[in-house]
Amino acid sequence: MTCLTSEAASRDGLMAATIRHNRARGRHQIHAMSEIVRELTQLGWTPQKIGKELGMDADEVLRLKQISGLTEMFAGRQFSQAWTIK
């Protein structure tokens, strides 16, 4: 018997579970996974939470974010000023 908690029944929880199962079976696609990472980011998940819930390391999360669009994925980050050569 499978029991679902209210957290697992949320949309983002279901997406995470689907990815874990597809990865275990070897049936995941890069483009589809990058879209899911994009959507989870829009839902407020941190890269650390995405990595933990989907079983990815930080580099994999970063690469998938880059595939689905740099501007949108990194819009909320603070960056230092660019270097200028005198």
DSSP file (Angstrom, degrees, kcal/mol; ACC not computed):
  #  RESIDUE AA STRUCTURE BP1 BP2  ACC     N-H-->O    O-->H-N    N-H-->O    O-->H-N    TCO  KAPPA ALPHA  PHI   PSI    X-CA   Y-CA   Z-CA
    1    1 A M              0   0    0      0, 0.0     2,-0.5     0, 0.0     0, 0.0   0.000 360.0 360.0 360.0 135.3    0.0    0.0    0.0
    2    2 A T        -     0   0    0      2,-0.0     2,-0.4     0, 0.0     0, 0.0  -0.887 360.0-160.9-103.6 130.1    1.3    3.5   -0.9
    3    3 A C        -     0   0    0     -2,-0.5     2,-0.4     0, 0.0     0, 0.0  -0.928   3.2-156.1-111.5 134.2    0.5    6.4    1.4
    4    4 A L        -     0   0    0     -2,-0.4     2,-0.2     5,-0.0    -2,-0.0  -0.909   5.0-149.6-108.9 134.1    0.8   10.0    0.2
    5    5 A T     >  -     0   0    0     -2,-0.4     4,-1.4     1,-0.1     0, 0.0  -0.543  33.0-106.0 -91.0 167.3    1.3   12.9    2.6
    6    6 A S  T  4 S+     0   0    0      1,-0.2     4,-0.4     2,-0.2    -1,-0.1   0.854 121.6  53.6 -63.5 -32.6    0.0   16.3    1.8
    7    7 A E  T >4 S+     0   0    0      1,-0.2     3,-1.1     2,-0.2     6,-0.3   0.914 108.3  49.0 -66.8 -41.5    3.5   17.5    0.9
    8    8 A A  T 34 S+     0   0    0      1,-0.2    -1,-0.2     5,-0.1    -2,-0.2   0.764 105.9  58.9 -68.6 -23.7    4.0   14.7   -1.6
    9    9 A A  T 3< S+     0   0    0     -4,-1.4    -1,-0.2     4,-0.1    -2,-0.2   0.547  83.3 103.0 -84.8  -6.5    0.6   15.4   -3.1
   10   10 A S  S <> S-     0   0    0     -3,-1.1     4,-2.6    -4,-0.4     5,-0.2  -0.356  86.3-110.9 -72.1 159.4    1.6   19.0   -4.0
   11   11 A R  H  > S+     0   0    0      1,-0.2     4,-2.2     2,-0.2     5,-0.2   0.920 118.2  45.7 -57.8 -47.2    2.5   19.7   -7.7
   12   12 A D  H  > S+     0   0    0      1,-0.2     4,-2.1     2,-0.2    -1,-0.2   0.872 112.3  51.6 -67.8 -34.7    6.2   20.3   -6.9
   13   13 A G  H  > S+     0   0    0     -6,-0.3     4,-2.2     2,-0.2    -1,-0.2   0.891 110.0  49.3 -65.5 -39.5    6.4   17.2   -4.7
   14   14 A L  H  X S+     0   0    0     -4,-2.6     4,-2.4     2,-0.2    -2,-0.2   0.882 109.6  51.8 -66.9 -38.3    4.8   15.1   -7.5
   15   15 A M  H  X S+     0   0    0     -4,-2.2     4,-2.2    -5,-0.2    -2,-0.2   0.923 110.2  49.0 -63.4 -43.0    7.3   16.5  -10.0
   16   16 A A  H  X S+     0   0    0     -4,-2.1     4,-2.3     1,-0.2    -2,-0.2   0.916 111.6  48.7 -62.9 -43.1   10.2   15.6   -7.8
   17   17 A A  H  X S+     0   0    0     -4,-2.2     4,-2.3     1,-0.2    -1,-0.2   0.899 109.7  52.4 -64.1 -40.5    8.9   12.1   -7.2
   18   18 A T  H  X S+     0   0    0     -4,-2.4     4,-2.7     2,-0.2     5,-0.2   0.918 110.1  48.0 -61.3 -44.2    8.4   11.6  -11.0
   19   19 A I  H  X S+     0   0    0     -4,-2.2     4,-2.8     2,-0.2     5,-0.3   0.929 110.1  51.7 -64.2 -44.4   12.0   12.7  -11.7
   20   20 A R  H  X S+     0   0    0     -4,-2.3     4,-2.0     1,-0.2    -1,-0.2   0.921 113.7  44.5 -58.4 -43.7   13.4   10.4   -9.0
   21   21 A H  H  X S+     0   0    0     -4,-2.3     4,-1.7     2,-0.2    -2,-0.2   0.916 113.8  48.9 -68.0 -43.2   11.5    7.4  -10.5
   22   22 A N  H  X>S+     0   0    0     -4,-2.7     5,-3.2     1,-0.2     4,-0.7   0.889 111.4  50.1 -64.5 -38.6   12.4    8.2  -14.1
   23   23 A R  H ><5S+     0   0    0     -4,-2.8     3,-0.7     3,-0.2    -1,-0.2   0.909 108.3  52.9 -65.2 -40.8   16.0    8.6  -13.2
   24   24 A A  H 3<5S+     0   0    0     -4,-2.0    -1,-0.2    -5,-0.3    -2,-0.2   0.855 113.8  43.0 -63.5 -33.9   16.0    5.3  -11.4
   25   25 A R  H 3<5S-     0   0    0     -4,-1.7    -1,-0.3    -5,-0.1    -2,-0.2   0.526 114.5-117.3 -87.7  -6.2   14.5    3.6  -14.5
   26   26 A G  T <<5S+     0   0    0     -3,-0.7    -3,-0.2    -4,-0.7    -2,-0.1   0.801  79.0 121.7  76.1  29.0   16.9    5.5  -16.8
   27   27 A R      < +     0   0    0     -5,-3.2     2,-0.4    -6,-0.2    -4,-0.2  -0.324  31.8 120.9-121.9  49.5   14.1    7.3  -18.6
   28   28 A H        -     0   0    0     -6,-0.2     2,-0.4    -5,-0.1    -9,-0.0  -0.875  46.5-147.9-113.2 149.5   14.8   11.0  -18.1
   29   29 A Q     >  -     0   0    0     -2,-0.4     4,-2.5     1,-0.1     5,-0.2  -0.931  14.1-135.2-117.7 139.2   15.3   13.5  -20.8
   30   30 A I  H  > S+     0   0    0     -2,-0.4     4,-2.4     1,-0.2     5,-0.2   0.917 103.5  47.1 -59.8 -48.5   17.6   16.5  -20.5
   31   31 A H  H  > S+     0   0    0      1,-0.2     4,-1.9     2,-0.2    -1,-0.2   0.927 113.9  47.7 -63.2 -44.0   15.2   19.1  -22.0
   32   32 A A  H  > S+     0   0    0      1,-0.2     4,-1.9     2,-0.2    -1,-0.2   0.900 112.6  49.7 -63.2 -40.0   12.2   17.9  -19.9
   33   33 A M  H  X S+     0   0    0     -4,-2.5     4,-2.5     1,-0.2    -1,-0.2   0.878 108.0  53.2 -67.6 -36.5   14.3   17.9  -16.8
   34   34 A S  H  X S+     0   0    0     -4,-2.4     4,-2.2     1,-0.2    -1,-0.2   0.881 108.4  50.8 -66.4 -35.5   15.6   21.5  -17.5
   35   35 A E  H  X S+     0   0    0     -4,-1.9     4,-2.4     2,-0.2    -1,-0.2   0.885 110.4  49.0 -66.7 -38.3   12.0   22.6  -17.8
   36   36 A I  H  X S+     0   0    0     -4,-1.9     4,-2.8     2,-0.2     5,-0.2   0.914 110.3  50.3 -67.9 -42.0   11.1   21.0  -14.5
   37   37 A V  H  X S+     0   0    0     -4,-2.5     4,-2.2     2,-0.2    -2,-0.2   0.905 110.7  51.2 -60.8 -40.5   14.1   22.7  -12.8
   38   38 A R  H  X S+     0   0    0     -4,-2.2     4,-2.1     2,-0.2    -2,-0.2   0.932 111.6  46.5 -60.6 -46.4   12.9   26.0  -14.3
   39   39 A E  H  X S+     0   0    0     -4,-2.4     4,-1.6     1,-0.2    -2,-0.2   0.903 111.5  50.4 -65.9 -41.3    9.4   25.5  -12.9
   40   40 A L  H  <>S+     0   0    0     -4,-2.8     5,-2.4     1,-0.2    -1,-0.2   0.884 109.5  52.1 -63.9 -37.1   10.6   24.5   -9.5
   41   41 A T  H ><5S+     0   0    0     -4,-2.2     3,-1.5     1,-0.2    -1,-0.2   0.910 108.1  51.0 -63.3 -41.8   12.8   27.6   -9.4
   42   42 A Q  H 3<5S+     0   0    0     -4,-2.1    -1,-0.2     1,-0.3    -2,-0.2   0.799 104.5  58.5 -65.4 -28.1    9.8   29.7  -10.3
   43   43 A L  T 3<5S-     0   0    0     -4,-1.6    -1,-0.3    -5,-0.2    -2,-0.2   0.461 127.5 -99.8 -80.5  -0.5    8.0   28.0   -7.4
   44   44 A G  T < 5S+     0   0    0     -3,-1.5     2,-0.2     1,-0.3    -3,-0.2   0.540  70.1 150.5  98.6   7.0   10.6   29.3   -5.1
   45   45 A W      < -     0   0    0     -5,-2.4    -1,-0.3    -6,-0.1    -2,-0.0  -0.528  41.4-131.2 -72.5 138.3   12.8   26.2   -4.6
   46   46 A T     >  -     0   0    0     -2,-0.2     4,-2.6     1,-0.1     5,-0.2  -0.475  23.3-110.4 -80.2 159.5   16.5   26.9   -4.0
   47   47 A P  H  > S+     0   0    0      0, 0.0     4,-2.5     0, 0.0     5,-0.2   0.860 120.9  55.0 -57.4 -34.1   19.2   25.1   -6.0
   48   48 A Q  H  > S+     0   0    0      2,-0.2     4,-2.4     1,-0.2     5,-0.2   0.913 109.0  45.9 -65.8 -42.3   20.1   23.2   -2.8
   49   49 A K  H  > S+     0   0    0      2,-0.2     4,-3.0     1,-0.2     5,-0.3   0.908 112.1  51.3 -67.7 -41.1   16.5   22.0   -2.4
   50   50 A I  H  X S+     0   0    0     -4,-2.6     4,-2.4     1,-0.2     6,-0.3   0.943 112.0  47.4 -59.1 -47.5   16.2   21.0   -6.0
   51   51 A G  H  X>S+     0   0    0     -4,-2.5     5,-2.3    -5,-0.2     4,-0.9   0.913 115.1  45.1 -60.3 -44.3   19.5   19.1   -5.8
   52   52 A K  H  <5S+     0   0    0     -4,-2.4     3,-0.4     3,-0.2    -2,-0.2   0.944 117.2  42.8 -65.8 -48.8   18.4   17.3   -2.6
   53   53 A E  H  <5S+     0   0    0     -4,-3.0    -2,-0.2     1,-0.2    -1,-0.2   0.820 122.5  38.0 -70.2 -31.6   14.9   16.4   -3.7
   54   54 A L  H  <5S-     0   0    0     -4,-2.4    -1,-0.2    -5,-0.3    -2,-0.2   0.428 109.1-116.0-101.8   0.4   15.9   15.3   -7.2
   55   55 A G  T  <5 +     0   0    0     -4,-0.9     2,-0.3    -3,-0.4    -3,-0.2   0.887  67.9 136.6  70.1  39.8   19.1   13.6   -6.3
   56   56 A M      < -     0   0    0     -5,-2.3    -1,-0.2    -6,-0.3     2,-0.2  -0.843  51.4-125.2-117.1 152.6   21.4   16.0   -8.3
   57   57 A D     >  -     0   0    0     -2,-0.3     4,-1.9     1,-0.1     3,-0.3  -0.476  38.2 -99.2 -87.2 171.1   24.6   17.7   -7.4
   58   58 A A  H  > S+     0   0    0      1,-0.2     4,-2.3     2,-0.2     5,-0.1   0.855 121.7  54.6 -60.5 -37.4   25.0   21.5   -7.6
   59   59 A D  H  > S+     0   0    0      2,-0.2     4,-2.5     1,-0.2    -1,-0.2   0.891 107.1  50.2 -64.8 -39.3   26.7   21.3  -11.0
   60   60 A E  H  > S+     0   0    0     -3,-0.3     4,-2.4     2,-0.2    -2,-0.2   0.915 110.4  49.3 -66.2 -42.2   23.9   19.3  -12.6
   61   61 A V  H  X S+     0   0    0     -4,-1.9     4,-2.1     1,-0.2    -2,-0.2   0.927 112.1  49.5 -60.9 -44.2   21.3   21.8  -11.3
   62   62 A L  H  X S+     0   0    0     -4,-2.3     4,-2.1     1,-0.2    -2,-0.2   0.921 110.6  49.3 -61.4 -45.3   23.3   24.7  -12.7
   63   63 A R  H  X S+     0   0    0     -4,-2.5     4,-1.8     1,-0.2    -1,-0.2   0.905 111.0  49.7 -62.2 -41.5   23.7   23.0  -16.1
   64   64 A L  H  X S+     0   0    0     -4,-2.4     4,-1.5     1,-0.2    -1,-0.2   0.865 109.4  52.0 -67.2 -34.6   19.9   22.3  -16.3
   65   65 A K  H  X S+     0   0    0     -4,-2.1     4,-0.6     1,-0.2    -1,-0.2   0.894 108.1  52.3 -64.7 -39.1   19.2   25.9  -15.4
   66   66 A Q  H >< S+     0   0    0     -4,-2.1     3,-0.6     1,-0.2     4,-0.3   0.864 105.8  54.3 -66.1 -36.0   21.5   27.1  -18.2
   67   67 A I  H 3< S+     0   0    0     -4,-1.8    -1,-0.2     1,-0.2    -2,-0.2   0.896 109.4  47.0 -64.1 -40.7   19.7   24.9  -20.7
   68   68 A S  H 3< S-     0   0    0     -4,-1.5    -1,-0.2     1,-0.2    -2,-0.2   0.467 132.7 -53.8 -88.0  -0.4   16.3   26.4  -19.9
   69   69 A G    <X  -     0   0    0     -3,-0.6     4,-1.5    -4,-0.6    -1,-0.2   0.207  35.8-147.2 130.6 112.9   17.3   30.0  -20.0
   70   70 A L  H  > S+     0   0    0     -4,-0.3     4,-2.1     2,-0.2     5,-0.1   0.915  94.5  54.7 -68.8 -45.6   20.0   32.1  -18.2
   71   71 A T  H  4 S+     0   0    0      1,-0.2     4,-0.2     2,-0.2    -1,-0.2   0.933 113.7  39.1 -59.0 -50.7   18.2   35.4  -17.9
   72   72 A E  H >4 S+     0   0    0      1,-0.2     3,-0.9     2,-0.2     4,-0.3   0.893 115.6  52.1 -67.9 -40.6   15.2   34.1  -16.1
   73   73 A M  H 3< S+     0   0    0     -4,-1.5     3,-0.2     1,-0.2    -1,-0.2   0.817 118.6  33.9 -68.8 -31.7   17.0   31.6  -13.9
   74   74 A F  T >< S+     0   0    0     -4,-2.1     3,-1.2     1,-0.2    -1,-0.2   0.164  82.6 111.1-111.3  18.6   19.5   34.0  -12.6
   75   75 A A  T <  S+     0   0    0     -3,-0.9    -1,-0.2     1,-0.3    -2,-0.1   0.839  79.3  48.1 -63.2 -35.1   17.4   37.2  -12.4
   76   76 A G  T 3  S+     0   0    0     -4,-0.3    -1,-0.3    -3,-0.2     2,-0.2   0.423  89.7 104.8 -89.1   2.3   17.3   37.3   -8.6
   77   77 A R    <   -     0   0    0     -3,-1.2     2,-0.4     1,-0.0    -3,-0.0  -0.556  65.9-130.0 -88.2 148.3   21.0   36.8   -8.0
   78   78 A Q        -     0   0    0     -2,-0.2     2,-0.3     0, 0.0    -2,-0.1  -0.812  26.1-170.9 -94.5 133.8   23.4   39.6   -6.9
   79   79 A F        -     0   0    0     -2,-0.4     3,-0.1     1,-0.0     2,-0.1  -0.917  22.5-113.7-124.0 151.0   26.6   39.9   -8.9
   80   80 A S        -     0   0    0     -2,-0.3     3,-0.1     1,-0.1     2,-0.0  -0.324  47.5 -82.6 -75.3 165.1   29.7   41.9   -8.3
   81   81 A Q        -     0   0    0      1,-0.1    -1,-0.1    -2,-0.1     2,-0.1  -0.339  51.6-102.5 -66.1 149.2   30.7   44.8  -10.6
   82   82 A A        -     0   0    0      1,-0.1     2,-0.2    -3,-0.1    -1,-0.1  -0.359  38.4-105.7 -69.5 152.5   32.6   43.8  -13.8
   83   83 A W        -     0   0    0     -3,-0.1     2,-0.4    -2,-0.1    -1,-0.1  -0.555  31.7-157.6 -77.5 143.6   36.3   44.4  -13.9
   84   84 A T        -     0   0    0     -2,-0.2     2,-0.5     2,-0.0    -1,-0.0  -0.978   9.7-137.7-122.4 140.4   37.6   47.3  -16.0
   85   85 A I              0   0    0     -2,-0.4    -2,-0.0     1,-0.1     0, 0.0  -0.828 360.0 360.0 -98.1 130.1   41.1   47.5  -17.3
   86   86 A K              0   0    0     -2,-0.5    -1,-0.1     0, 0.0    -2,-0.0   0.415 360.0 360.0 -99.8 360.0   42.7   50.9  -17.1
